[in-house]
Amino acid sequence: MQSANMLLKRIVRSSVLPFAAQHGMKKDLFPLSRTLSLSLCLKQDNSCSPSEKLDLDAWKKVMKSGLQEASETVSEREELSSAAAARELLEMWRLAGRSVPENISDEQLKTLMECPSKSAKKKYLKYLYIRELYKKNDKRKMDEKRRRRLEEQEEASKTSEDRRNSFMCVWANSVDKAYSWRVAQSMIFGQPLVFDMSYENEMSSREVANTVQQLVFSEGCNRRCADPFHIHFCNFKEDSLYHKEFIKHYREAWGKLLITVTDQCYTEIFPKDKLIYLTADSPRVMKTFDHNKIYIIGSMVDRSIKTGVSLARAKRLGLETAALPLEKYLLWNSGAKNLTLDQMMHILLTLKDTGDWKKALEFVPKRKYCGFISRPVHELKKALNLINTLKLKKRQEEVRKQFAKSYSKKLMQK
């Protein structure tokens, strides 16, 4: 009996209730379902006792729930069909040239469907159409303003860049002319400065390239100075490594440089009593800058630190030598006292202009010294030795013993 009831429920819900809801047979559905259930029960079970009763209230609840589900599905289908019809109507009106918005949201479509009359729908659609026009117009104005602002910024940047470039070109040309005029004057009235270019055989090709790079920096520094030197490249041979590297750097400007390039030795051009060879290996320390002397710098970058090469060359030529007073003014830390060619140029130009060793030796790299000497030298050397022992981890046991002795003496005194 129970299985028959369940089967009847399924049949009624799946076929009878939707069919009745679509054809408006809701009133006659309850007696039809009751007779179906009674007849089915009688056919399936003839041996039922007359005392058994059917629960008609339960059947009513089941049938009502089925009708509600059917009505909900029908209402959803009606809403979908009405929305599609409304969109088709909007498309037709748009093709006909009426005031209809191009884009409409689901909420606006629902409001349109709820309008009571056709004239109300037309008014609502016209309102949406006008509002859409206003939005498009505002967006177009904003895009035009943005485009106009970007064009103005580009024009302003172009004009400012053109002015800056033109000003920079004029300034560079005028400054270049002023520098060239100074160097040209130094070639006639200036103090000579000689670079000895006879060390090509003492260096590798990499060291020669590094030497030429430092010479290029030196020439630029001298050119920008207020009172430049008259630079001489002596013992310079054509088609040498020096020459090839200079052409790589200067190219067409190599022949226009305001310097003197010669293959002669400096002893053949200048008197020997005026020549001073600057070398770090010299026993004589330079005290002051002499404007009447001609200083010679060896054009060599020595990575392996070959000591005595330039000193031997100067002695062989019978020239006076001198070294910079680095230990007199600087608390030297570590490393050799050889400086690069551009650093030597900076130091000599500063000495020529000011005569102040402290200002001139500021071009020495800071890693090579601890500071300028302001106390007695022996005290500074003691402090430096202590720093080096602690830094290099040498003589740690002696330092500890010294500290223990001094600490025990202090305790005894207390």
Beta strands, then each sheet from edge to edge (+ up, - down):
strand 1: 192-196
strand 2: 230-234
strand 3: 260-261
strand 4: 275-278
strand 5: 294-298
strand 6: 320-322
strand 7: 330-332
strand 8: 369-372
sheet 1: 3+ 2+ 1+ 5+ 4+ 6+
sheet 2: 7+ 8-
end
